[in-house]
Amino acid sequence: MGTRRELRTVVIFTEGRNSEPDYLNGLRRLPHIAGDVALNVELRPEHSVPLQLVEQAVKRARDPEVDECWCVFDVEWPRNHPNLVEAVDLAQRHDVRLAISNPCFEVWLILHHRDHTAFLDTAGADKLSRRLDGRPGKSIDASVYMPLRAEAARRARLLQRRHERDGTKIPHDNPSSGMHELMASLDSADTGH
């Protein structure tokens, strides 16, 4: 009789009400993630600015049962969320991981379908994302995105490298998405990394 492997507990805080939780719940249903990770998605629309979201994650990260805490949030453009730099700094000091999309989560969705390197505002990213997947509202069908996530991660890493080469940092790293880092963390349970 084999020993049962213990699940890694990952808590993800998000400000999003629709597309982010839809996508994260799609990840949770993937067999290799479901078998290795207890993935808890905490919706915090009442804490809709990144600094408040990170403060909640810092509190939760103190729980000895939690292996990793993540925050998924947007920069927003043309008017950025307040205190972005402070949120990033607080997260780094307390080992809370971040998956920030600039200008918004929809840029991550766009990267599932195609390369995109041009600056976007939030409304433009939302419009392009809807055009690419044909959805009428903010909610997404995660099953459309799951087979395309490796390509989206590759494209997001290329954007990240471009911003690193240019010395571009938040909030000026538009377009970008750190969702590929969250994906790598969740997938590492399957690959043993």
C-alpha positions in Angstrom: 0.0 0.0 0.0 1.6 3.3 -1.1 1.8 6.4 1.0 -0.5 9.3 0.1 1.3 12.4 -1.0 0.5 15.5 0.9 -1.2 18.3 -1.0 0.6 21.7 -1.2 -1.8 24.4 0.0 -1.8 27.5 -2.2 -4.1 30.5 -1.4 -4.7 33.0 -4.2 -6.3 36.4 -3.4 -7.9 38.3 -6.3 -9.8 41.5 -6.6 -11.6 40.2 -9.8 -15.2 39.1 -9.7 -15.4 37.2 -13.0 -12.6 36.4 -15.4 -9.8 35.9 -12.7 -11.9 33.5 -10.5 -13.2 31.7 -13.7 -9.7 31.2 -14.9 -8.3 30.1 -11.5 -11.1 27.7 -11.0 -10.3 26.2 -14.4 -6.7 25.7 -13.2 -8.0 24.0 -10.0 -9.9 21.4 -12.1 -6.8 20.4 -14.1 -6.0 16.8 -13.0 -2.3 17.4 -12.3 -3.1 20.5 -10.2 -6.1 19.0 -8.4 -4.0 15.9 -7.5 -1.1 18.0 -6.0 -2.4 21.3 -4.9 -5.1 22.4 -2.5 -5.9 25.6 -4.4 -8.0 28.1 -2.5 -9.2 31.2 -4.4 -10.2 34.0 -2.1 -12.3 36.7 -3.8 -11.8 40.0 -2.2 -13.7 42.6 -4.3 -14.2 44.6 -1.1 -10.4 45.0 -0.9 -10.2 46.1 -4.5 -6.9 47.9 -4.3 -3.6 45.9 -4.4 -2.3 47.2 -1.1 -5.4 46.0 0.8 -5.2 42.6 -1.1 -1.6 42.1 -0.1 -2.3 43.0 3.5 -5.0 40.3 3.6 -2.5 37.8 2.0 0.2 38.7 4.5 -2.2 37.8 7.4 -3.2 34.5 5.7 0.5 33.6 4.9 1.1 33.4 8.6 -1.1 30.3 8.8 1.2 27.3 9.1 -1.1 25.2 6.9 -0.5 27.6 4.0 2.5 26.8 1.8 2.1 29.7 -0.7 0.1 32.9 -0.9 -0.4 34.8 -4.1 -2.2 38.0 -5.1 -3.6 38.4 -8.6 -4.4 42.0 -9.4 -4.2 44.6 -12.2 -2.3 47.9 -12.6 -5.2 49.6 -14.5 -4.7 52.2 -17.1 -5.0 55.2 -17.6 -5.5 55.6 -13.9 -3.3 53.2 -12.0 -4.4 51.6 -8.7 -2.9 53.6 -5.8 0.1 52.4 -3.8 1.2 49.8 -6.3 4.9 50.1 -5.4 4.0 49.8 -1.7 1.9 46.7 -2.4 4.9 45.1 -4.2 7.3 46.0 -1.5 5.0 44.6 1.3 4.5 41.4 -0.6 8.3 40.9 -1.1 9.0 41.5 2.6 6.4 38.9 3.6 7.0 36.2 0.9 3.6 36.8 -0.8 3.9 36.1 -4.5 2.4 38.4 -7.1 0.8 37.8 -10.5 0.3 41.4 -11.7 -1.2 42.1 -15.1 -0.7 45.5 -16.8 -3.1 47.1 -17.6 -5.5 44.3 -16.6 -6.0 40.5 -16.5 -7.4 40.6 -20.0 -3.9 41.0 -21.3 -3.2 37.5 -20.0 -6.2 36.3 -21.8 -5.0 38.0 -25.0 -1.7 36.2 -24.8 -3.5 32.9 -25.0 -4.5 33.8 -28.5 -1.7 35.9 -29.9 1.4 37.9 -29.3 0.8 41.5 -28.2 3.5 44.0 -27.5 1.8 47.3 -28.0 0.7 49.5 -25.1 -3.0 49.0 -24.0 -5.3 50.8 -21.7 -7.8 48.8 -19.7 -10.8 49.4 -22.0 -8.7 48.4 -25.1 -7.5 45.2 -23.5 -11.0 44.2 -22.5 -12.3 44.9 -26.0 -9.5 43.0 -27.7 -9.8 40.1 -25.3 -13.6 39.8 -26.0 -13.0 40.0 -29.7 -10.5 37.2 -29.6 -12.7 34.8 -27.6 -16.1 36.0 -28.6 -17.5 36.3 -25.0 -20.2 38.9 -24.4 -19.3 39.8 -20.8 -16.6 39.6 -18.2 -17.0 35.9 -17.4 -14.9 33.4 -19.3 -15.1 29.8 -20.2 -11.9 28.6 -18.7 -11.9 25.4 -20.8 -11.2 27.5 -23.8 -8.0 28.8 -22.2 -6.5 25.8 -20.4 -5.1 24.1 -23.6 -3.5 27.5 -24.6 -1.9 28.3 -21.3 1.7 27.2 -22.1 1.7 29.5 -25.2 0.4 32.4 -23.1 3.1 31.7 -20.5 5.8 31.8 -23.3 4.5 35.1 -24.6 4.3 36.6 -21.1 7.9 35.5 -20.4 9.0 37.2 -23.6 7.3 40.5 -22.5 8.9 40.2 -19.1 12.4 39.8 -20.7 11.7 42.8 -22.9 10.8 45.0 -19.9 13.9 43.7 -18.0 16.1 44.6 -21.0 14.5 48.1 -21.2 14.6 48.6 -17.4 10.9 49.1 -17.4 9.2 48.5 -14.0 5.7 48.6 -12.7 3.5 50.6 -13.5 5.3 51.3 -16.8 5.7 47.6 -17.9 2.6 47.7 -20.2 1.7 45.2 -21.5 2.7 42.5 -19.1 1.3 39.7 -17.0 3.0 37.8 -14.1 0.4 35.0 -14.4 3.1 32.8 -16.0 4.9 32.7 -12.7 1.8 31.5 -10.9 1.4 28.9 -13.6 5.0 27.7 -13.2 4.5 27.4 -9.4 1.3 25.4 -9.8 2.8 23.2 -12.5 5.9 22.6 -10.4 3.9 20.3 -8.2 3.4 18.0 -11.2 7.0 18.1 -12.4 8.6 17.9 -9.0 10.4 21.3 -9.2 
